[in-house]
Each structure stands twice: as structure tokens, then as C-alpha cells.
Amino acid sequence: METRELVQPGEHTSLTVDIDGPLLSFDKFRKAQEELATILCEVEQNLAESQRPSVSWVVSSVSSGSVHLTVKGIPKDETAVVQVAEVVRAVESGIATLEERPERPPFFSDRALESAKALASLVDKDILMIQVSVNSHKVNLTKHLVANVDELIGAKYKSFGSIEGLLKAIDLSRKPLFRIYDLITNKSIKCYFPSNFIDQIKDALGKRVAVYGLICSREDGQKVSIEVEEMEVFPSEQELPSIEDILGILGGEE
């Protein structure tokens, strides 16, 4: 069961999306509105545990320059007054959670997750920033959110196996992880590891490794992440024996 905190009526009734970039097409502006509306409606429905919508979401203001789109919740009856604030706060905190880590926020359905990913995916060379804010709380949407949603709902299959690649990018800010990059495709895979591996992983930074553990993969077979249980570090080219050394080992020298 989802946990719900008490909020005061009128605490938060609106949510603003700021879109900053040199060129914002009408199609992308419309898509941003559609994805935001989907998130709000999905969270509202799950929070209310009802199929009947009790809140109308309307655009209360739009300003140009860096586009500021504010959406406000209008309760359809007195019982829904507090629900508006709950939905707005759940959406803001949920997006903040998705930006930080691959964890499903309360009241976020798969459809809401997909819309959050689609909204963050609009950030490109034409749109430099998308920010969601409620009062003074602001969250920038980045590619981290896209990757975290992919890990949440994209990785449908789990199996034990191994992955090889170049170890890069250790991240200890949240759940400890590093990334290994495929030497052919250069695609990265998140590798979550226990804290007692940290010294071994630091020593392997920039080297080719093989990691073993529980692999999460998408339906198309693309590996998304792995819970590392063992790791093998391959020797560098400088550490490999030369042909002369090999011949000597095999008895090729008198």
C-alpha cells in the first residue's frame, strides 16, 4: 500500500515546467504538455484509487522567452481540494526520485514512468533544459532520468551471466556503481557492486574486466545492469608476455 502524508488545502495547487533553448518547435511544446498531463492524470488516478477523475488540470499561464508553462489543478468537488496538493507534490517528488535513482515513486504507473522519460528525452541541442518546479522546489530533467526509467521498466528479464568491457565512471553518490563500456559498440552498462569491492574496482579503473552476477536485460536482449558478485581484471597489453617469452615458456629457446 502506498504511503500518504497529510497536506494542507491550498499548499500546492500548481506545477510549472520551464523549457529553455534556442529553438522550441510547436510539436515539442505540445508533446511536453501531453506528457505532463499524462503524468498528472496517472498519479491522480492511482492516488485516489478510483477510475473517476476528481481534478481538472488547466493551463493557468504561459510566458515566452524561456517558456514557463504552469498547470493548475481545479477540484471538481470539496473532497478533492486536498487531493490536488497531494498529486502535485507526488509528481514533483516522483520526478526528483527518478532523476536520482531507478526506483519507482509512489503512485507512478508504467504509463507515468514512460511519460516522465518522454518529457526528459526532449532535452537535446534545441532544448537545453527542462525543469519541473513546485513553489521553491525545482528538478532538472536529464538523461539520468531516461536511463533510470529504462532500468525500471525496460529490464524485464533477469539471468546470471558475465559481461566484459572497459571499466569506467565509478559513482559512489548513491548506490555504489561503475560502468563498463563494450569495446565494439561503446554502450555502457551499470554495474552495482558491494562496498567491499571498492579497492579492487579503483585498481581496475580504465582496464578491461569481466563481471559476473545477476544481469537485467530488455526484451530485445540489450543488457541494462548487473548486480556484481565477482570480477576478473584482464592484464594490459604491457603486462602480456611477448612472443619471445612465450617461446621460452614452450621450450622454443636453446
N, C-alpha and C positions, 0 to 999 in steps of 0.2 A: 504493500500500500504506500502511495506517495505521502510524504510529509508536507504539511501546510502550516505556514506561520501566519499569525494574525497581522493584519494591516489595518490601518485607519482609513475610513472612507475619504476619498479625495487625495490620498497620499501620492499616488502616481496614476494619472489617467491618460497620459500620452507618451509616445515614444518617437524619437527623431532619428532619421537616417541622414547623415551628411555624406555627400558624394563629391569628391574633389578630383579634378583632372582637366587637361586642356580641351578635351572633346568628349561630350556626353551625348550619344545618339538618343533619339526618341525611343528606339526599340529597347535599349539598355535601361533607360529610365523607367519604361513601362514594366520591364522584367523585374527590376528592383522592387517596384510597388507590388507586383503579383507575388513574388517570393515572400516579401514581408507579410502580406495579407494571409498567405497560406500558413506561415509560422504562427501568427496571432490566432487564427481560427482553430488550428490544430491544438495548440496549447489550451485555448479556452475550452474546447470540447473535452479534452482529457481531464482538465482541472475540474470542470463541472460534472464530469461523469454522466453526461447527457448528450443525446443527439440533437437536442433543440438549442440553437444559438440564443443566448440571452444578452448579447452585446452587439451593437452595430459599430463597425470601425470606419471612421470617416477621415479624410484628409482635412486637417484643420488649418494648415498653412504650408505654402511652398515659396521659397525665396531663391533668387538666382545667384550668379557668381559661382561659388561652391554651392551646389544645390542642397538646400535644407528642406527635407520632407518630413512633416510632423503628422503623425496619425494619432487620432484621439478616440478613446472608447466611450460610446454613449450607451448606458444601460437601458434595457428595454422595460425593466420594472425595478422596483425598490430593492428587491432581493439581490439584484445583480450589481449594485453600486460598489460593494467591496470587491466583487469578482473582477471588475475592471482593473483595479490596482494589483490584484494577485496575478492576473495574466501578464500585465506589463512588466511587473517585476520578475516573473518567471521567465519571460522571453529574454530580458536583459541579462539576468544571471545565467541563464542557459547558454546563451551565445558566448558569454565570458568563459564558462566552463569548457565549451567546445574549442575555444581558441587556445586554452591551456593544455588540454589532455583529452585522450579518446575515452570519454566517459559520458554515458547517456544522461542528460539533465532530466530532472523531474518534469513530467507531462509532455516530453518531446517524443512524438511518434516517429516512425521511419520517414513519413512524408515531411514532417517538420525538419528532420535532420537533412533530408535531401534539399529542401528549400534554403536552409542555412548554408549548405555547401554551394548551392547555385548562386546565392547572393554574394558569398565571398569570392566565387570564381569570376565575378565581373571585374575584379581588380586586374588591370593589365596596363599596357602602355598608354591607353586613352583614359583610364580611370586609375588614378594613383592611390586613392584611399576611399574606403567605405567605413564609416563609423556609426555605430548604434549607441544612442545615449538616452538615459532617463534621468532627468534633473542633472546632477553633477557627475553621475556615473557614465563613463564613456568606454567603449570597447572598439578597438580597431579590428576589422576582419581581414585576415591574411591567409596565405596558403597553408599555414599550420592548421587552421580550421578545416580546410578541404581535406588534408591528409588524415586528420583525426576522425572526420566523418567516414572517410573511406575505410579506415580501420574498424570503425564501429559496425557499419552495415555492409561494407564491401567484402570483408573477410568472412565468408560463410563456411569455409571448410578448415578443419584442423587435423594435422597429422605430424608424426615425428619424422624428422629427417635432418639433412645438413644443407648448408648454404655456404658458398665460397665467394670471396670478394676482397676488396681493399678496405681496410678498417679506417674510418674517418669520423670526425664530428662527434666527440663524446659530449653528452649532455647530462649534467647532474642536477639541473634546476628542479626537476620534478621526479618522476620515477626514472631511476638511472637507465640510460640507454646510450648506444652508439649506433652508427650507421655503417653498413658495409655496401660498397658500390660494385656492381657487376662490371668486370673488366671489358666486356664486349658492349653491353647496352648502356653502361654508366648509370643505370637506375639504382636507387638506394632502397635498402630495406632496414626498418627499425629493428634493433636487437636489444631487448630488455635483459638485464643481467643482475644477478645478486651482488650485494655490496662487497662481498669478499673477493670478487673478481677484479676490483678496480685497479690494483697494481699490475696485474697481468695484462689488462686492457690498455693501460697507459704505455706499457712497454711495447705493445703491438701496434701502436698508432702509426699509420702510414704503411703498414705491412699487409701482405696477403694472408688471409686467415680462412679457416673453415670453422663454422659454428654448428653445434648440434643441439636440438631441442624441439619444442612444440612449435610448428610452423602454422601460421594463419594465412590462408590463400583465398583469393577471389574465385568466382565461378569459372572465369576464363583461365585459371591456373596461375595467375600472377600472384607471387608471394608478397605479402604485405608486412608481416612482422614475425619475430621468433622469440620465444622465451628461452634464453640461452642456458644450457646445462653444462656444456663442455665447449672448449675452444682449443683449436690447434693453430699454431703460428708457423707458417712456411718460411724457410730460410730465404734471405735476399739473394740476388744474383752474386753478390760479392762473397756470400757465405757458402755458395755451392762449390763443390770440388771441381777443379779443372780437368780437362781431358788427360793431362799428364798424371794427375792424382789418381784418376780412375784406372788408368793403365797400370799404375804402380800397385794399386789395390788388387787388381786382377792378375798380377804377376807378369805384366807386359814389359817390365824393365828388367835388365840383367842385374 
